[in-house]
Amino acid sequence: MFICTNQKANDKPCCAKHNASEMVEHAKSLAKSLGLTKELKFRISSSGCLGQCAVGPVLVVYPEGEWHSYKTKEDIEQILLRIADKTLIKD
């Protein structure tokens, strides 16, 4: 999962203005508690601009290529819960 944390100059819209770095840390903590670990080939990383500033803040989950816009920590939790359900059912 890549979470955009890009900061743009000149007050242009960007994910960093939506506490994206805090959301990355929240997502990492929650993923660990859900059992989404590197052993399951799941990682969360900050990324530069993902080119979706108009609908940001955004994240993308690979290899599925699922794009998500989020506003709150609860949105991040819902996304991770869906991923955990899919991932843990496979195993």
N, C-alpha and C positions, 0 to 999 in steps of 0.2 A: 504494500500500500504506500503510495506516495502522496504526501500532503503538501500542497503548495504553501510556502512561507515567504514568497517573494515580496520584497519591499520596493515600490516604485517611487521615483522622485516626483516633485511638483504636485503633490496631492492627487495623483491619478489613482483610480480604483485599483486595489491590490489585496491579496489575501492576508498579508501581514497586518493590515488595519483591522482585521477581524480576530485578533488574538490567535493567529495560526500557530505560532510557536508553542503557546500554552496548550492548544488542542493536540499537537503532536505528543507532548509529554503525557497528557491525559490518555490519549489513545494507546500509547506504549504501556502505560500502567494497567489499563483495563485489559488490553490484549493478553498481557502476562497472567492476569487473574483468571481469564477465560481459558487459559491453556493454549493460546495461539502463540507458538514459539518457533524459533528457527529450526527446531527438530521437525516441525510440521511444514517447514519451508515457508513460514510466514514472517514477514518483517515489515516494520513501519519506518519510513524514512521521510525526512524533510526534502522538499524539492524546490528548485527554482521555478520560474513561471511556467505554468502548464498551458498558457494561452487561452484561459477561460475566464478572464477578469470580469467580464460582463455578468457572469452568473456566480461568481465567487462568493465566499471562499469555496475551494474545491479540493477534492481528492480523487485519486484513481486507483482502482484495485486491479492488479495483474496477476495471472495471465488472462483473466476474464475480460479486461478492458472496460470494467464498470466505472462510470463516472458518477460522482455524487457531489451535490452542493450541501453544505451544512451551515447552521447558524448557531447551534448550541452544543454543549457537551452531551446532552441527551440525544441529539442527532447522531453524533459520533458513536454513542453507545448502541443505538439501534442498528447502525451499519455493522459494527463489530459483532453484535449478537447474531445477525443474519449470516455473517461470514463464519462464525464459530459453529452455528447449526450445520452449515454446508460442509465445513471441514471435518468436524468431529463425527458426522454421520458417515463420511467416506471411510474413516478409519475404523 
